[in-house]
Amino acid sequence: MTQTAETAENIRVHETACVDEGCTIGPGTSIWHYTHVMPGCTIGENVNIGQNVVVSPDVTIGKGCKIQNNVSLYTGVVLEDYVFCGPSMVFTNVTNPRCEIPRRDQYKPTRVKYGASLGANCTIVCGHDVGRFALVAAGAVVTKDVPDYAVVAGVPARRIGWACRCGYLLPGADEAGVLTCGECGNTYRQAGGDRLEPVSEADPRA
C-alpha cells in the first residue's frame, strides 16, 4: 500500500484484500474481503468497495462511489463522483479480444459520469459514456452512449424513460413540456434530440 493510503484518515482495508503499491486512496474509503486494487489506481474519498472486486491498473474512481460485490473495473474505466455499480455488473475494455493477440495498446475508455447508477449484472461495452444521473437497468447491455438522466434497459440497451436526479422515474411532460418528479419536485424539460435538461434541480446533499 502506498504512503498515501497508509497515512490517509479512516481508510479500512480488510485483511484478505490486496492493495498494491502505487495506489492513491482517499480518506474514509473501505475495501472489503478478497478485493484486489492494482498499481496506478486513484480512488477518491468515502468510497465503498465490496467483496471480490478487481480494480485494474490506472482505473479512476471518484469520491462517494459504491462498488458492490463481484465487479471488475478494467483499465480504461473512469468513474466520476457518486457512481453506483451494482453487484456483478461488467465492464469491458477491448472490442475484439483474442488470447493469442495482445491488444493492451487498444483498450477503449469508458466514462461513467457523475451520479449514474449501473444495475446488477448489466454490461457496459467499452468505448461509451454513461451520462450524469443515468440509470442502467439490471441485466442491460450498453452498446452506445447513454444520455444524461436516461433510463435504459434491454439487450442491447434502449432508453425507456427518464430519471430524476433523486433516482425516481419521471412522468410524462405536462402541457408546458415540463417533467416534474413526484418524489422530490425537481423539474426537467426535454431538449432537442434525445436530451433532458434540468429546469429546477436540488442537490440532495444540500
C-alpha positions as CSV (number, residue, x, y, z in Angstrom):
1,M,0.0,0.0,0.0
2,T,1.3,3.5,-0.8
3,Q,2.2,6.1,1.8
4,T,-0.9,8.0,0.8
5,A,-3.1,5.0,1.7
6,E,-1.3,4.3,4.9
7,T,-1.5,7.8,6.3
8,A,-4.9,8.9,5.0
9,E,-7.6,9.2,7.6
10,N,-10.1,6.4,8.3
11,I,-9.2,4.0,5.4
12,R,-10.5,0.5,6.1
13,V,-8.8,-2.4,4.2
14,H,-10.0,-5.9,5.1
15,E,-7.1,-8.3,6.0
16,T,-8.0,-10.5,3.0
17,A,-7.8,-7.6,0.5
18,C,-4.7,-7.0,-1.6
19,V,-3.8,-3.3,-2.3
20,D,-0.7,-3.0,-4.5
21,E,1.9,-0.3,-4.1
22,G,1.4,2.8,-6.3
23,C,-2.3,3.4,-5.5
24,T,-3.9,6.6,-4.1
25,I,-6.8,6.1,-1.8
26,G,-8.8,8.9,-0.2
27,P,-9.9,9.2,3.4
28,G,-13.0,7.4,4.6
29,T,-12.7,4.6,1.9
30,S,-13.5,1.0,2.7
31,I,-12.1,-2.0,0.8
32,W,-13.7,-5.3,1.7
33,H,-13.0,-9.1,1.5
34,Y,-10.8,-10.6,-1.3
35,T,-10.7,-7.4,-3.3
36,H,-7.6,-6.6,-5.4
37,V,-6.6,-3.0,-6.1
38,M,-3.7,-2.8,-8.7
39,P,-1.0,-0.2,-9.2
40,G,-1.8,3.2,-10.5
41,C,-5.3,3.4,-9.3
42,T,-6.8,6.6,-8.0
43,I,-9.7,6.1,-5.5
44,G,-11.5,9.1,-4.0
45,E,-12.7,9.7,-0.5
46,N,-15.6,7.9,1.1
47,V,-15.7,5.1,-1.5
48,N,-17.1,1.7,-0.6
49,I,-15.6,-1.2,-2.5
50,G,-17.3,-4.5,-1.8
51,Q,-16.2,-8.1,-1.7
52,N,-14.3,-9.8,-4.6
53,V,-13.8,-6.6,-6.6
54,V,-10.9,-6.1,-9.0
55,V,-9.6,-2.6,-9.7
56,S,-7.2,-2.9,-12.6
57,P,-4.2,-0.6,-13.2
58,D,-4.8,3.1,-13.8
59,V,-8.5,3.0,-13.1
60,T,-10.0,6.2,-11.6
61,I,-12.8,6.1,-9.0
62,G,-14.3,9.4,-7.9
63,K,-15.5,10.2,-4.4
64,G,-18.5,8.7,-2.8
65,C,-18.8,5.8,-5.3
66,K,-20.2,2.5,-4.2
67,I,-18.9,-0.7,-5.9
68,Q,-20.9,-3.7,-5.0
69,N,-19.6,-7.3,-4.8
70,N,-18.0,-9.1,-7.8
71,V,-17.4,-6.1,-10.0
72,S,-14.3,-5.9,-12.2
73,L,-13.1,-2.4,-13.2
74,Y,-10.7,-2.8,-16.1
75,T,-8.1,-0.4,-17.3
76,G,-9.7,2.4,-19.2
77,V,-12.6,2.8,-16.8
78,V,-13.2,6.2,-15.2
79,L,-16.0,6.6,-12.6
80,E,-16.8,10.2,-11.7
81,D,-18.2,11.1,-8.3
82,Y,-21.1,9.2,-6.7
83,V,-21.4,6.4,-9.2
84,F,-23.2,3.2,-8.1
85,C,-22.0,-0.1,-9.6
86,G,-24.5,-2.9,-8.8
87,P,-23.5,-6.5,-7.9
88,S,-21.7,-8.5,-10.6
89,M,-22.0,-5.8,-13.3
90,V,-19.4,-5.9,-16.0
91,F,-17.1,-3.5,-17.9
92,T,-15.1,-4.5,-21.0
93,N,-12.0,-2.7,-22.4
94,V,-11.4,-4.5,-25.8
95,T,-14.0,-4.9,-28.5
96,N,-12.3,-7.9,-30.3
97,P,-10.3,-9.8,-27.7
98,R,-8.1,-12.8,-28.8
99,C,-6.0,-14.7,-26.4
100,E,-3.2,-15.1,-28.9
101,I,-3.1,-11.5,-29.9
102,P,-2.1,-9.0,-27.2
103,R,-4.2,-5.8,-27.5
104,R,-3.2,-3.8,-24.5
105,D,-2.5,-0.8,-26.7
106,Q,-6.1,-0.9,-28.0
107,Y,-8.0,-0.5,-24.7
108,K,-11.0,1.7,-25.2
109,P,-12.0,4.1,-22.4
110,T,-15.4,4.0,-20.6
111,R,-16.5,7.0,-18.6
112,V,-19.4,6.8,-16.2
113,K,-20.4,10.3,-15.3
114,Y,-21.5,11.9,-12.0
115,G,-24.3,10.2,-10.1
116,A,-25.1,7.5,-12.6
117,S,-26.3,4.1,-11.4
118,L,-25.4,0.8,-13.1
119,G,-27.8,-2.1,-12.2
120,A,-26.8,-5.6,-11.1
121,N,-25.4,-7.9,-13.9
122,C,-25.5,-5.1,-16.5
123,T,-22.7,-4.9,-19.1
124,I,-21.1,-1.7,-20.3
125,V,-19.3,-2.4,-23.6
126,C,-16.1,-0.3,-23.8
127,G,-15.8,3.0,-25.7
128,H,-19.0,4.5,-24.5
129,D,-20.0,7.1,-21.9
130,V,-22.8,6.7,-19.4
131,G,-24.3,10.2,-18.7
132,R,-24.9,12.1,-15.5
133,F,-27.7,10.6,-13.3
134,A,-28.5,7.9,-15.8
135,L,-30.0,4.6,-14.7
136,V,-28.9,1.4,-16.4
137,A,-31.3,-1.4,-15.6
138,A,-30.3,-4.8,-14.2
139,G,-29.1,-7.1,-16.9
140,A,-28.9,-4.4,-19.6
141,V,-26.1,-4.4,-22.2
142,V,-24.9,-0.9,-23.1
143,T,-23.6,-0.7,-26.7
144,K,-23.7,3.1,-27.2
145,D,-23.5,6.3,-25.2
146,V,-26.2,6.8,-22.6
147,P,-27.6,10.3,-22.3
148,D,-27.8,12.2,-19.0
149,Y,-30.8,11.2,-16.9
150,A,-31.7,8.4,-19.3
151,V,-33.2,5.1,-18.1
152,V,-32.0,2.3,-20.4
153,A,-32.9,-1.4,-20.3
154,G,-32.7,-4.5,-22.5
155,V,-30.2,-6.2,-24.9
156,P,-29.0,-4.0,-26.4
157,A,-30.0,-1.3,-24.0
158,R,-32.5,1.3,-25.2
159,R,-33.9,4.3,-23.5
160,I,-37.3,3.5,-21.8
161,G,-37.7,6.7,-19.9
162,W,-36.0,9.5,-17.9
163,A,-34.9,9.5,-14.2
164,C,-34.8,12.4,-11.8
165,R,-31.5,13.2,-10.0
166,C,-33.1,11.5,-6.9
167,G,-33.4,8.3,-8.8
168,Y,-37.1,8.1,-9.3
169,L,-38.7,7.7,-12.8
170,L,-40.1,10.9,-14.2
171,P,-43.7,11.0,-15.5
172,G,-44.6,12.4,-18.9
173,A,-44.4,16.1,-19.7
174,D,-47.2,18.5,-18.8
175,E,-48.7,20.9,-21.3
176,A,-45.8,23.2,-20.9
177,G,-43.4,20.4,-21.7
178,V,-42.1,20.1,-18.1
179,L,-41.4,16.8,-16.4
180,T,-41.9,17.0,-12.6
181,C,-40.6,14.4,-10.2
182,G,-43.4,13.2,-7.9
183,E,-40.9,12.3,-5.2
184,C,-38.8,15.5,-4.8
185,G,-40.3,18.1,-7.1
186,N,-37.3,18.6,-9.4
187,T,-38.3,19.7,-12.8
188,Y,-36.9,19.0,-16.3
189,R,-37.5,19.7,-19.9
190,Q,-36.7,17.5,-22.9
191,A,-34.4,19.4,-25.2
192,G,-33.7,19.0,-28.9
193,G,-32.8,15.4,-29.8
194,D,-32.7,12.7,-27.1
195,R,-31.7,15.0,-24.2
196,L,-33.1,16.1,-20.9
197,E,-32.1,19.3,-19.2
198,P,-32.9,20.4,-15.6
199,V,-35.2,23.3,-15.1
200,S,-35.1,23.4,-11.3
201,E,-33.0,20.7,-9.6
202,A,-32.0,20.5,-6.0
203,D,-28.8,18.9,-4.8
204,P,-29.9,16.2,-2.3
205,R,-26.7,16.7,-0.2
206,A,-27.6,20.3,0.4
